[in-house]
Each structure stands twice: as C-alpha cells, then as structure tokens.
Amino acid sequence: MTSKSAEDATNFRRDAPAARRNAGAILPILADILPASGTVLEIGSGTGQHAVIFAQALAPIKWLPTDTSQAQLASISAWISGSKPPLPLSPRKIDATSKVWPIDTVDDVGAIFSANVIHISPWAVCAGILAGAGRILPEDGPLVFYGPFKRDGQHTAPTNAAFDASLRLQNSEWGVRDVADIAVGGETEGLILTQVIEMPANNLIVTLRRAAT
Ligand SMILES: C[S@@+](CC[C@H](N)C(=O)[O-])C[C@H]1O[C@@H](n2cnc3c(N)ncnc32)[C@H](O)[C@@H]1O
C-alpha cells in the first residue's frame, strides 16, 4: 500500500518535458562554470526537475530551488520527497522582482542559475534577477541564464522569432531577450557578461560574473 506522503508527492509533481530534455546538455556546462562548493540559488525552478537532476549530479554543491508560484513550490517539494539523495535544499518562495530575497550569508550562495524564465515574464523579472545577483553574489560569482536569446537585435533562428511572436501575443510584456540588453542591465548591477555558449535547439547559456567592488 502506498503511504499518504508518497501519494501527496505524486499528486503535486508536475512534469516539464523540456526540462527533462535539456538537463543533459546543460549539466556539463554548469559543472564547468559553477564553483566547486557552496550553494547555487535557482530562480524560477518551475517543476523542480532541474533542481533534482542538478543537485544529484553536482554534489557536494548545494542546490537551492525557488519559485514565485505556490503550485510550482509544491511540485518542487514533491519531486524532492520522491527522489534519492543527494537532494536539493527545501524550496523557498522568491519573487525575482522583490528588492529583498530571503537569502542570508549562511546560505553561502556562490552562483545563481535561471532557465527559461526571463522571456516568459516581464523585463522586470530579468532586471530583478540581475539586481539580486548584484546584491548576493560574491566577487566573480556567476549568474547563469539558459534559454532562447536574441543577439544584437537579431533572432538566432526563425523558430525563435516565431516563438517570440507567440509569447508577445500571450503577454505584450513577455518576449525573447537580447544578450546585449542583459549585458547593459547587468553592468548597472555590477555584473560583467563573460561567456555566451550555443546550446541545442537554438538556446544559449549566458553567463555574467560579479565584478570586484
Ligand atoms: C517556463 S518556467 C521554467 C521553469 C524551469 N526553470 C525550467 O526550465 O523548466 C518559468 C518559471 O518562472 C517562474 N516565474 C515567473 N515569474 C517569476 C518571478 N517574478 N520570480 C520568480 N519566478 C518567476 C514561474 O512560476 C515558472 O515556474
């Protein structure tokens, strides 16, 4: 007979096929970029599938998943309780646009990761992540974005242009972001664009690092 907590875990678990598909390509890049220890703060963890996969593969790095949606937080907890250690830390509610994040120095955050968040939300969310990274990251700590991006005003593929148009139809404040705008926004928060890596399916990994103060 299945226990009540195991049943709850299954009920709240959501599935994002894209996260399952892209985790394998993202993982080795993250392993190269991230510091060898400390905590990775994930913004907009969604279902929690990335968090579980990355926490298991990247230990002893600690993985701290967060999201602004209560349903996503429940899914993250459900994936954690149904998975084998090493597991992510308990998820926290963070709205990236908030000027105060529930993160303390004891959390030892040395890096921030955010996948497929900043184009499916207003620019304020991207700006909030850049500002949060500026407040929290130690010198040289990486902020890593994964997703579709424009480069110098141009889409990198016709499919990304079509995706961008469909996003903007859903919400006029959403849309595929330009790496150049992220670099400019990052500079005002003390972050420097250091690396852009081409990924499968016309996605990029865009890394900024905290400059010395
Ligand atoms: C398309 S999902 C991506 C989830 C996951 N990172 C992935 O790659 O599968 C976007 C996520 O961003 C979250 N999100 C949207 N606005 C946010 C905000 N202001 N602060 C934090 N997370 C936000 C949503 O709740 C959602 O879980």
The ligand as a Tripos MOL2 file, in Angstrom:
@<TRIPOS>MOLECULE
LIG
   27    29     1     0     0
SMALL
NO_CHARGES

@<TRIPOS>ATOM
      1 C1          8.8120   28.2810  -18.0940 C.3       1 LIG1
      2 S1          9.0240   28.0610  -16.3930 S.3       1 LIG1
      3 C2         10.6890   27.4550  -16.3190 C.3       1 LIG1
      4 C3         10.8960   26.5590  -15.1540 C.3       1 LIG1
      5 C4         12.2640   25.8650  -15.0540 C.3       1 LIG1
      6 N1         13.3060   26.8000  -14.7870 N.3       1 LIG1
      7 C5         12.5560   25.0720  -16.2740 C.2       1 LIG1
      8 O1         13.4790   25.4000  -17.0200 O.co2     1 LIG1
      9 O2         11.8490   24.0800  -16.5140 O.co2     1 LIG1
     10 C6          9.1540   29.7070  -15.7410 C.3       1 LIG1
     11 C7          9.1190   29.7540  -14.2340 C.3       1 LIG1
     12 O3          9.4030   31.0910  -13.8110 O.3       1 LIG1
     13 C8          8.6010   31.3780  -12.6870 C.3       1 LIG1
     14 N2          8.4840   32.8300  -12.5200 N.ar      1 LIG1
     15 C9          7.7020   33.6750  -13.2340 C.ar      1 LIG1
     16 N3          7.7910   34.9170  -12.7290 N.ar      1 LIG1
     17 C10         8.6490   34.8510  -11.6840 C.ar      1 LIG1
     18 C11         9.1330   35.8020  -10.7540 C.ar      1 LIG1
     19 N4          8.7280   37.0730  -10.7920 N.pl3     1 LIG1
     20 N5         10.0050   35.3890   -9.8030 N.ar      1 LIG1
     21 C12        10.3920   34.0870   -9.7430 C.ar      1 LIG1
     22 N6          9.9630   33.1400  -10.5930 N.ar      1 LIG1
     23 C13         9.0950   33.5210  -11.5500 C.ar      1 LIG1
     24 C14         7.2730   30.6790  -12.9950 C.3       1 LIG1
     25 O4          6.4920   30.4700  -11.8310 O.3       1 LIG1
     26 C15         7.7550   29.3980  -13.6380 C.3       1 LIG1
     27 O5          7.9040   28.3640  -12.6900 O.3       1 LIG1
@<TRIPOS>BOND
     1     1     2 1
     2     2     3 1
     3     2    10 1
     4     3     4 1
     5     4     5 1
     6     5     6 1
     7     5     7 1
     8     7     8 2
     9     7     9 1
    10    10    11 1
    11    11    12 1
    12    11    26 1
    13    12    13 1
    14    13    14 1
    15    13    24 1
    16    14    15 ar
    17    14    23 ar
    18    15    16 ar
    19    16    17 ar
    20    17    18 ar
    21    17    23 ar
    22    18    19 1
    23    18    20 ar
    24    20    21 ar
    25    21    22 ar
    26    22    23 ar
    27    24    25 1
    28    24    26 1
    29    26    27 1
@<TRIPOS>SUBSTRUCTURE
     1 LIG1         1 GROUP 0 **** ****
